[in-house]
Amino acid sequence: MIFNTGSALLDAIVLAAVSKEPEGTYGYKITQEVRNVLEISESTLYPVLRRLQKDNCLETYDMEYGGRNRRYYKITEQGRRQLLLYSQEWKSYSGKISKMLEEVV
């Protein structure tokens, strides 16, 4: 993709991916979900997860899987409110850009 992805858009995409799993999901699976819409490395994803956790949008818990602990991320009520705000803003923003670009063609 030739367009840069700002931190707010990346936060929105990560929150949307995590919100799909009511019981939470783990980092690798989140990376795969996000990669369905944009190219991202795990080294980019984990700082986003930490920031969202710090902002009380995500909570974590550990669960044993295959003899090791796996960290799960779950969206909080604050995270759901933030995701709703991102969704509303995105609809407005993307609609305006789409309209402008359609006028060019």
LINGIJO-V154105 format. One record per residue. N is the residue number from 1. RES is the residue in three letters. SS is DSSP state (hx for helix, st for strand, lp for the rest). OMEGA is omega in whole degrees, -180 to 180 (* if undefined). NEAR is the number of other C-alpha atoms within 12 Angstrom. Layout:
((N	RES	SS	OMEGA	NEAR) (N	RES	SS	OMEGA	NEAR))
This chain:
((1	MET	lp	-177	9) (2	ILE	lp	-179	6) (3	PHE	lp	176	8) (4	ASN	lp	178	12) (5	THR	lp	179	17) (6	GLY	lp	-176	11) (7	SER	hx	-180	18) (8	ALA	hx	179	21) (9	LEU	hx	178	26) (10	LEU	hx	176	32) (11	ASP	hx	-179	37) (12	ALA	hx	-179	33) (13	ILE	hx	179	37) (14	VAL	hx	178	49) (15	LEU	hx	178	45) (16	ALA	hx	180	33) (17	ALA	hx	-179	35) (18	VAL	hx	-177	38) (19	SER	hx	179	32) (20	LYS	lp	-177	21) (21	GLU	lp	-176	20) (22	PRO	lp	-179	17) (23	GLU	lp	-180	19) (24	GLY	lp	-179	27) (25	THR	st	-174	32) (26	TYR	st	-171	34) (27	GLY	hx	-178	30) (28	TYR	hx	-180	25) (29	LYS	hx	176	23) (30	ILE	hx	178	36) (31	THR	hx	-180	29) (32	GLN	hx	178	22) (33	GLU	hx	-179	27) (34	VAL	hx	180	29) (35	ARG	hx	175	21) (36	ASN	lp	-179	14) (37	VAL	lp	177	19) (38	LEU	lp	-179	20) (39	GLU	lp	-179	21) (40	ILE	lp	177	24) (41	SER	lp	177	18) (42	GLU	hx	180	20) (43	SER	hx	175	14) (44	THR	hx	-175	23) (45	LEU	hx	-172	31) (46	TYR	hx	173	23) (47	PRO	hx	177	18) (48	VAL	hx	178	32) (49	LEU	hx	179	39) (50	ARG	hx	179	22) (51	ARG	hx	180	22) (52	LEU	hx	176	33) (53	GLN	hx	179	26) (54	LYS	hx	180	16) (55	ASP	lp	179	18) (56	ASN	lp	176	22) (57	CYS	lp	178	31) (58	LEU	st	170	36) (59	GLU	st	-177	29) (60	THR	st	169	25) (61	TYR	st	180	18) (62	ASP	st	178	18) (63	MET	st	-179	17) (64	GLU	st	177	12) (65	TYR	st	179	11) (66	GLY	lp	179	7) (67	GLY	lp	179	7) (68	ARG	st	175	9) (69	ASN	st	176	12) (70	ARG	st	179	19) (71	ARG	st	178	23) (72	TYR	st	179	27) (73	TYR	st	-178	37) (74	LYS	st	-179	34) (75	ILE	st	178	36) (76	THR	lp	175	27) (77	GLU	hx	176	18) (78	GLN	hx	178	21) (79	GLY	hx	178	32) (80	ARG	hx	177	27) (81	ARG	hx	180	20) (82	GLN	hx	178	28) (83	LEU	hx	177	31) (84	LEU	hx	177	20) (85	LEU	hx	178	20) (86	TYR	hx	-178	25) (87	SER	hx	179	22) (88	GLN	hx	180	15) (89	GLU	hx	-179	17) (90	TRP	hx	180	20) (91	LYS	hx	180	15) (92	SER	hx	-177	14) (93	TYR	hx	-177	15) (94	SER	hx	178	17) (95	GLY	hx	179	15) (96	LYS	hx	-180	14) (97	ILE	hx	179	14) (98	SER	hx	180	15) (99	LYS	hx	-179	14) (100	MET	hx	-179	12) (101	LEU	hx	178	11) (102	GLU	hx	179	11) (103	GLU	hx	-180	9) (104	VAL	hx	-174	8) (105	VAL	lp	*	7))
